[in-house]
Amino acid sequence: MIVYDRLYIGGVWTAPAHPGPLDIRSPHDRSLLGRAAQAAPGDADVAVATARAAFNSGPWPHMDPEERQEVIRRVDGLREERAAEAAARVSAATGTPRRFADAEQASLTRRVDACLKAAEEQGWEETVRSRDPSPGFDTIVRREAVGVVAAVIPLQCPFSAATARLTPALLAGNTVILKATPENSLSMGLLAELYAEAGLPEGTLSVLPADRDTGEYLVSHPDVDAIAFTGSTRAGRRVAALAGEQLKRVRLELGGKAAAIVLDDADLARTVRGLFASLGDNGRMCAARTRVLAPRRRYEEVVAAVADAVRSLKVGDPADPDTSIGPMAGRERRERLMSYIDLGIEEGARPVTGGSSRVPAGLEEGYYVTPTVLADVDHRMRIAQDEISGPVLTVIAHDGDDDAVRMANDSEYRMSGGVWSADLERAVSVARRLRTGAVAVNGTATGLDGTAGLDGYVVHRTITRPR
């Protein structure tokens, strides 16, 4: 059993304000996996004060950028050495299928490398010459760290989310407090160990598993300069409001209810294979394309193909390498998902496979939901509009490209999307009309790893001087 009875605050394992660690239990069979201390507002105060002192007078913000890059390389190298252990902890505590957790670990070095490249190419200081010849002056433009960053990450893909928030913030010279969900206490404890072993200077990083109340206290703290948040749109609105009141920088990566547009000439077998990615991590990915927009003349064909594919997925113990769908991460999350399925049926959706009342045989002790396909869905139904974070696909009929684009764009969740067609030029034309951050054509990757940058974690300062 894994035990973390102390919190990692500023590089020091520190007794929590409220002793009494939380039991971390398996969502598969409710067995005890470990115990971990949970942060309270008092711990957040200590973490912020430590980060502020380290930013003001510690070595990290004043190191050469190349020195910071070397520390981050060491962190990722150590993580690679313990990747199997990291994946096992995530899978056991959150229900993520082990093969998906392994794939997450395999992708992280590429993401870190993208941030390192951005740091190497960042112009930290440059001189801009005045165009006015008399009296003539130069302006020095410096790019410096923002200060103390509060990074808040969700349940799913904790290592990916932490990497996306910590790596650019630290490379820019900031000090950071990472707030994780209680379910990820054991995996994020391992992450803290990696940073400590890599030689991160004291005060630079704190890792706080905590509930939402402590998370809100942290982002509201007056000594936090910037917020990096990944989570639901509802919570993101709250974070943005708090940041606005205090004029803090904020970066938000929010919920998803992405559309998968199937055009009338699409290769259905290829399309269905591509849609499997929408059920990755039990359908909890923010970029999951869970709204399937199918051409009306091929509607029943698409519904049958999607349902057959979903029925073929193995549901069970997330540690089993053949498992495609594991349990939800707790009773509350499972009941929320079931209530959405019931709501969809009440609104008129037709359950083709699955449904809230069906629990996979032999898995009654865990927090399982049978993967579900709902047909005859109107795009205005809540089941088609709300982010529900689970293995549920809705199939919606469209009457051509224009209609599909209209419905795809009629959503407040526009992080990702997909288009399938035998005509690549046609598919790209449709993709260009989608108001979303990233679109995959015929199942290709979205290429988001290449967009890493440090701009959200640096401030531009100017110094003007006579020439």
Steps between C-alpha positions, in 0.01 A plus 500: 500500500627846408493766772564873472435640845673829419456764230768606256525875565783692341713188465458393863270220618296690760244396760150606383289752686237233559649155563306191410574381146225416252447137402554456125289208377480313174191585292522147361446304823522767775817348644734731692783624280661746738461799725599858433496831682261759357573870490282757675497880458768530767731279295428713192606807700833336585554386140430846359723672756779254422456554126497878542822496702665270245393724213621815670834374624551138395727379220244358255370823337857631466660190350611503141215358289731217394541393865123482547468299181753249628301445821182438299688249282607317815142493627378344176783249496414389853133477405587275206683268739187471717240524222353157569457582868342836415255338256408232754419760767281703265318191373435354844365821656297649215383196300696601191575188293863408547579509130369857481705598806808346338430692179473822700845443647643422156376836368646718773859532381375636167301762689793594721725525195255742338517724808878475510520604136277800573727595791811468285348723232361757743666839470555581867646845433538711190579861417266694271653809341298818476409621152534858618862608428491792742560482787495122441429230754484122530243288678599177672217246494530233769283193545484396862300259710152605613554396862303247702283273286210291631451198272174307546456169319207256468453131571572370151848475346673650807855466368409658167314783670779559750762495224304750292474740795826451691753471219451837325439682828821367653706548185399867505636532855177504699438328830195274496238342727337197334152416631389144412181305569490275807472191277841581348677542833717191447603576141570865571698396807722309260529811282616700801768238566628537144538877529673465836746244361571717195633777723235767469600780740312523827184709487449463126220240496225379732262212425168517686230236463183671619128546458329775299466737793874502556551538127280810496684638802829452318402675177347783704816552703624860464863387470429279196590686181365266234267202470524203264179300519384180331150378580131546440355807333289576805804501726695693236243778506545527875879509467479765227269712716738480796797582277313795351421644841869494589635579151700178487623326192302183432535213254196273464467159337135412544242236416428328175201364312665475162315408181608221266355589159447195277446611141289293263801356313697399812667160531294372791749243626773763518264745664401256772863418574565871539208542734654250743728784610190678631466233766863521605543531877141383542363786291635764739739674261419866447567461127274193467280513190185364663243673273487290184331696220392243240348559151129428509505267199762283674379561852398149604813359337716732712302425817535124450872521427571722802289281731670180380840653562404619848360156591834347407689705759614305803376651828675400819803520724708797379819306581412242233691594181199394289258734677368791296255647752560510874287629788402855575711658774250472783131466577412865448652507151324178403162620624539829315571315177204266549269794564606652167426177315154486662442864410589434137251214480233716664566769238439246222836339429502131406748278688659273240746341737570553869285719721513613860327191641755260355805429715751258345459152645751415768600862554231604745755588770659767285373829362428372152267623228440302183624698195191653343392612153193722475328551163217730386667782688410861427807722526316731740449225761708536813657158437640652178594839646637434849844363575434175686846337519424136438474223238186631330467582129204686352416460130327799336368512143607779265372607158825583326824686560344836587262343751781300659718810536210694649436238767870444572543871566183521710677414826685682775761222499721551197841369596524231235321341207528246221394453138489175302470487121641308204567839339789656691452845346133497596582391856756777543251752362248395765771503769586862415142599581499350849546752780720281712858494617617182326339282233608149403430389141437128448626420847842665479654648812427864576866601533449689825844399632658742258320803642691513828623844596598709800311820421237451769769464766722799422453874525653750257687785660658793318792718597553811288840665509685773303719365227 
